[in-house]
Amino acid sequence: MEIEIKKHTDKELVIQISGETHTLGNLIAKEAMNHPHVVFASYRVPHPLINKIELTIVVDDSYDVDKAFIEIIENIRDYLKDFKRLVEEKL
């Protein structure tokens, strides 16, 4: 996995993630839309034959996009930890 920052302002972050497809893009974009300060989040696959996604997150004027992105990733991590624990309890 490689990450390249394509655009970075106080309110917008566009990153390209190589080696990933819809699975990670959809997960991050959907979790981003649950964040109270995110006004837009999406991902796209620039070309169907290349494992690469481009993720865009835009926040409102009262929040920092870097802070929001870190919170989004932490929320996903915490959710997956809880899911792993539940699976281990059942197996």
C-alpha positions in Angstrom: 0.0 0.0 0.0 1.3 3.5 -0.9 -0.4 6.8 -0.1 0.0 9.9 -2.1 -1.5 13.3 -1.1 -3.2 14.7 -4.3 -4.7 17.8 -2.6 -4.6 19.1 0.9 -6.2 22.3 2.2 -7.7 23.2 5.6 -11.1 21.8 4.5 -10.3 19.2 1.8 -8.1 16.1 1.6 -7.7 14.1 -1.6 -5.4 11.0 -1.3 -4.5 8.3 -3.7 -4.0 4.8 -2.2 -2.2 2.3 -4.4 -2.8 -1.4 -4.0 -6.4 -1.0 -2.8 -9.8 -1.2 -4.4 -13.5 -0.7 -3.5 -13.3 -2.5 -0.2 -11.1 0.1 1.6 -12.5 3.1 -0.3 -16.1 2.3 0.5 -15.3 1.6 4.2 -13.5 4.9 4.7 -16.0 7.0 2.6 -19.0 5.5 4.5 -17.4 6.0 7.9 -16.4 9.6 6.9 -20.1 10.4 6.2 -20.9 9.5 9.8 -18.5 12.1 11.1 -20.5 15.2 12.2 -18.2 17.7 10.5 -17.8 15.9 7.1 -19.9 17.5 4.4 -18.7 15.4 1.5 -16.8 12.1 1.3 -16.3 9.8 -1.7 -13.9 7.5 -3.4 -13.3 6.6 -7.0 -11.4 4.0 -8.9 -9.6 5.9 -11.6 -9.2 2.8 -13.8 -10.8 -0.6 -13.3 -7.6 -2.6 -14.2 -5.4 -0.7 -11.7 -5.7 -1.4 -8.0 -5.8 2.3 -6.9 -8.4 4.4 -5.3 -8.7 8.2 -4.8 -10.4 9.3 -1.6 -11.9 12.8 -1.1 -13.0 14.2 2.2 -14.4 17.7 2.8 -15.2 19.2 6.2 -17.3 22.2 7.2 -15.6 25.5 8.0 -15.5 24.8 11.8 -13.3 21.8 11.6 -9.8 20.7 10.4 -9.8 18.0 7.8 -6.6 16.4 9.2 -8.2 16.0 12.6 -11.4 14.6 11.0 -9.5 12.1 8.9 -7.5 10.8 11.9 -10.8 10.4 13.9 -12.4 8.5 11.0 -9.5 6.0 10.8 -9.5 5.6 14.6 -13.3 4.9 14.5 -12.7 2.2 11.8 -9.9 0.7 13.9 -12.0 0.6 17.0 -14.9 -1.0 15.2 -12.7 -3.7 13.7 -11.1 -4.4 17.1 -14.6 -4.9 18.6 -15.6 -7.1 15.7 -12.5 -9.2 16.1 -13.2 -9.6 19.8 -16.8 -10.8 19.1 -15.6 -13.2 16.4 -13.0 -14.7 18.8 -15.6 -15.1 21.5 -17.8 -17.1 19.2 -15.1 -19.3 17.7 
